[in-house]
Amino acid sequence: MRNHLWQLLLVSVSALLLAACGGGGQSSLLCSEEVSCPEGMACDPGGMCIEAEDLAIATEALDPAAVGVAYQFTLQATGGIPPYHDWAVDTLAGWIGIDPDSGVLSGTPDAGSLGLTVTVSVYDSSYGDGALASKSFQLVVSDCDQEGLQQACFDVQEGLCRAGAMTCHDGKWSSCSLTGLSQDIDHCGPECSPCDQALADRCLGECLCGSNPPCDSGKLCCLGLCLDPATSRHHCGACDNDCDSAVQNALGVECLDGACSYTECRPGFLDCNDDAADGCETAVDVNHCGNCETDCLQQTVNAQDVTCEQLSESSYRCNYTSCAPGFFDCDTILRNGCEASLSDARTCGSCDNNCLAAGNNTACLDDGNGNFHCGCRDDNDCSREPPRLCCDGRCVDADDPAHCGSCDVDCGNDAAGPLCIDPATSQCGCFDRFDCGGHNLCCDAACLPVDDQHCGDCSIACGPQYGGPHCDIDTESCYCQGNEECAGFGSGTCVGSGVDARCQ
């Protein structure tokens, strides 16, 4: 409460200060829900006083209305701060309403609304919730609104319903002037009430079925005759429900307990909606081959020119002319069509080529020309026992010399040797001298040429102790070419000639 009083005090002080300042004038007065503007002014949404007339409803009177005729009238407001909103109406008449945004009254008067008070209200867009204006009107509601307009009327005389007309004069209907027996089936009989149209089909002052009294309960009045709807084949359960027309392609058509039925379908037709009332509505075709569930186009897969072949009067099967390109009929069952794909690993290129059977080359590959063969896409398509690699679409042993631990390592081009010694490290080399061929040795699993450092054996490096510093690759023995090469060994003499010379 204390804060609220401080706010009010501040607003009041601000208003006085602004009024005292030069150039301010009344247009600079502050306002709120607690602080009102002077007469002739209104508080705008921003809390400033501006010049404005008081909010009021400008409409002087409402247009008259008539019973049963749609009514619409637009109210007008003036003054305050537009736009106007939240129009409302207060009246005892339930038929009348108002649009809260446009102020349009509307509805259709009923007989109980002759002469009524209507109070309307509206808000403007001034500070806070806005200012409120209201006004009451007397709405005149006439029985009718067109002079000379005639309306049908009915009355009972001597136990019969008679028809006539009443005329609109000075907003009221005249008394009913009767002209003859009613022929309106909705105004008939000793109470001028509707006939039961299940039992009667015409009115001549009283309800009739044809030229006879209404039908007894349990019968139907159809085409002027009283019939039993439980058994009448042409009016089964209802007039004009002709079972002969409704039940299609069936034998033994009948009306049972008011519903059309049949004994059996004609050859070539099926009852697929389980509704006996319309008979056998579906013809046997490629979508309903012999029964409602067999759809050849759905179950005969990957086939061309699919048909429903008739084997006997009541026997059918799905058939086809040929398989679609890229597919086989491997199980030889016609109804499921060409179930096997040429690109499937289990039927790769032919029904009897199962890539999965061997455990290697388990993928089905296309050579690009529509020819399929077993192969691999990656190492996962190859056996792990022993380890294999997928190289160029084929599985190879991991120790294959042409693919030593990797598709890119070919030991045939490796100086270390032609064999794959260790696939894990892609190491090429040799196991013995025979693997290296020619004048080569196998030293520490690598092929080395016979030379001065490996003369006939990996451990022999030619020197005076072996006969000299040179190696003859043909005899794989060391030799010397002069005494100086034998210095410090034996006699220091090179004895012999050519490759047969030795240090002595």
Secondary structure in CASP SS format (residue, H / E / C, confidence):
PFRMAT SS
TARGET T0000
AUTHOR 0000-0000-0000
METHOD secondary structure of the structure
MODEL  1
M C 1.00
R H 1.00
N H 1.00
H H 1.00
L H 1.00
W H 1.00
Q H 1.00
L H 1.00
L H 1.00
L H 1.00
V H 1.00
S H 1.00
V H 1.00
S H 1.00
A H 1.00
L H 1.00
L H 1.00
L H 1.00
A H 1.00
A H 1.00
C C 1.00
G C 1.00
G C 1.00
G C 1.00
G C 1.00
Q H 1.00
S H 1.00
S H 1.00
L C 1.00
L E 1.00
C C 1.00
S C 1.00
E C 1.00
E C 1.00
V C 1.00
S C 1.00
C C 1.00
P C 1.00
E C 1.00
G C 1.00
M E 1.00
A E 1.00
C E 1.00
D C 1.00
P C 1.00
G C 1.00
G C 1.00
M E 1.00
C E 1.00
I E 1.00
E E 1.00
A C 1.00
E C 1.00
D C 1.00
L C 1.00
A E 1.00
I E 1.00
A C 1.00
T C 1.00
E C 1.00
A C 1.00
L C 1.00
D C 1.00
P C 1.00
A E 1.00
A E 1.00
V C 1.00
G C 1.00
V C 1.00
A C 1.00
Y E 1.00
Q E 1.00
F E 1.00
T E 1.00
L C 1.00
Q C 1.00
A E 1.00
T E 1.00
G C 1.00
G C 1.00
I C 1.00
P C 1.00
P C 1.00
Y C 1.00
H E 1.00
D E 1.00
W E 1.00
A E 1.00
V E 1.00
D E 1.00
T C 1.00
L C 1.00
A C 1.00
G C 1.00
W C 1.00
I C 1.00
G E 1.00
I E 1.00
D C 1.00
P C 1.00
D C 1.00
S C 1.00
G C 1.00
V E 1.00
L E 1.00
S E 1.00
G E 1.00
T C 1.00
P C 1.00
D C 1.00
A H 1.00
G H 1.00
S H 1.00
L C 1.00
G C 1.00
L E 1.00
T E 1.00
V E 1.00
T E 1.00
V E 1.00
S E 1.00
V E 1.00
Y E 1.00
D C 1.00
S C 1.00
S C 1.00
Y C 1.00
G C 1.00
D C 1.00
G C 1.00
A C 1.00
L E 1.00
A E 1.00
S E 1.00
K E 1.00
S E 1.00
F E 1.00
Q E 1.00
L E 1.00
V C 1.00
V E 1.00
S E 1.00
D C 1.00
C C 1.00
D C 1.00
Q C 1.00
E C 1.00
G C 1.00
L C 1.00
Q E 1.00
Q E 1.00
A E 1.00
C E 1.00
F E 1.00
D E 1.00
V E 1.00
Q E 1.00
E C 1.00
G C 1.00
L E 1.00
C E 1.00
R E 1.00
A E 1.00
G E 1.00
A E 1.00
M E 1.00
T E 1.00
C E 1.00
H E 1.00
D C 1.00
G C 1.00
K E 1.00
W E 1.00
S C 1.00
S C 1.00
C C 1.00
S E 1.00
L E 1.00
T E 1.00
G E 1.00
L E 1.00
S C 1.00
Q C 1.00
D C 1.00
I C 1.00
D C 1.00
H C 1.00
C E 1.00
G H 1.00
P H 1.00
E H 1.00
C C 1.00
S E 1.00
P C 1.00
C C 1.00
D C 1.00
Q C 1.00
A C 1.00
L C 1.00
A C 1.00
D C 1.00
R E 1.00
C E 1.00
L C 1.00
G C 1.00
E C 1.00
C E 1.00
L E 1.00
C E 1.00
G C 1.00
S C 1.00
N E 1.00
P C 1.00
P C 1.00
C C 1.00
D C 1.00
S C 1.00
G C 1.00
K C 1.00
L E 1.00
C E 1.00
C E 1.00
L C 1.00
G C 1.00
L E 1.00
C E 1.00
L E 1.00
D C 1.00
P C 1.00
A C 1.00
T C 1.00
S C 1.00
R C 1.00
H C 1.00
H C 1.00
C C 1.00
G C 1.00
A C 1.00
C C 1.00
D C 1.00
N C 1.00
D C 1.00
C H 1.00
D H 1.00
S H 1.00
A H 1.00
V C 1.00
Q E 1.00
N C 1.00
A E 1.00
L E 1.00
G C 1.00
V C 1.00
E E 1.00
C E 1.00
L E 1.00
D C 1.00
G C 1.00
A E 1.00
C E 1.00
S E 1.00
Y C 1.00
T C 1.00
E E 1.00
C E 1.00
R C 1.00
P C 1.00
G C 1.00
F E 1.00
L E 1.00
D C 1.00
C C 1.00
N C 1.00
D C 1.00
D C 1.00
A H 1.00
A H 1.00
D H 1.00
G E 1.00
C C 1.00
E C 1.00
T E 1.00
A E 1.00
V C 1.00
D E 1.00
V C 1.00
N C 1.00
H E 1.00
C C 1.00
G C 1.00
N C 1.00
C C 1.00
E C 1.00
T C 1.00
D C 1.00
C H 1.00
L H 1.00
Q H 1.00
Q H 1.00
T C 1.00
V E 1.00
N C 1.00
A E 1.00
Q E 1.00
D C 1.00
V C 1.00
T E 1.00
C E 1.00
E E 1.00
Q E 1.00
L C 1.00
S C 1.00
E C 1.00
S C 1.00
S C 1.00
Y E 1.00
R E 1.00
C E 1.00
N E 1.00
Y C 1.00
T C 1.00
S E 1.00
C E 1.00
A C 1.00
P C 1.00
G C 1.00
F E 1.00
F E 1.00
D C 1.00
C C 1.00
D C 1.00
T C 1.00
I C 1.00
L H 1.00
R H 1.00
N H 1.00
G E 1.00
C C 1.00
E C 1.00
A E 1.00
S E 1.00
L C 1.00
S C 1.00
D C 1.00
A H 1.00
R H 1.00
T H 1.00
C C 1.00
G C 1.00
S C 1.00
C C 1.00
D C 1.00
N C 1.00
N C 1.00
C C 1.00
L C 1.00
A C 1.00
A C 1.00
G C 1.00
N C 1.00
N C 1.00
T C 1.00
A E 1.00
C E 1.00
L E 1.00
D E 1.00
D C 1.00
G C 1.00
N C 1.00
G C 1.00
N C 1.00
F E 1.00
H E 1.00
C E 1.00
G E 1.00
C C 1.00
R C 1.00
D C 1.00
D H 1.00
N H 1.00
D H 1.00
C C 1.00
S C 1.00
R C 1.00
E C 1.00
P C 1.00
P C 1.00
R E 1.00
L E 1.00
C E 1.00
C E 1.00
D C 1.00
G C 1.00
R E 1.00
C E 1.00
V E 1.00
D E 1.00
A C 1.00
D C 1.00
D C 1.00
P H 1.00
A H 1.00
H H 1.00
C C 1.00
G C 1.00
S C 1.00
C C 1.00
D C 1.00
V C 1.00
D C 1.00
C H 1.00
G H 1.00
N H 1.00
D C 1.00
A C 1.00
A C 1.00
G C 1.00
P C 1.00
L E 1.00
C E 1.00
I E 1.00
D E 1.00
P H 1.00
A H 1.00
T H 1.00
S C 1.00
Q E 1.00
C E 1.00
G E 1.00
C C 1.00
F C 1.00
D C 1.00
R H 1.00
F H 1.00
D H 1.00
C H 1.00
G C 1.00
G C 1.00
H C 1.00
N E 1.00
L E 1.00
C E 1.00
C E 1.00
D C 1.00
A C 1.00
A E 1.00
C E 1.00
L E 1.00
P E 1.00
V C 1.00
D E 1.00
D C 1.00
Q C 1.00
H E 1.00
C C 1.00
G C 1.00
D C 1.00
C C 1.00
S C 1.00
I C 1.00
A C 1.00
C C 1.00
G E 1.00
P H 1.00
Q H 1.00
Y H 1.00
G C 1.00
G E 1.00
P C 1.00
H E 1.00
C E 1.00
D E 1.00
I C 1.00
D C 1.00
T C 1.00
E C 1.00
S E 1.00
C E 1.00
Y E 1.00
C C 1.00
Q C 1.00
G C 1.00
N H 1.00
E H 1.00
E H 1.00
C H 1.00
A C 1.00
G C 1.00
F C 1.00
G C 1.00
S C 1.00
G C 1.00
T C 1.00
C E 1.00
V E 1.00
G C 1.00
S C 1.00
G H 1.00
V H 1.00
D H 1.00
A C 1.00
R E 1.00
C E 1.00
Q C 1.00
END
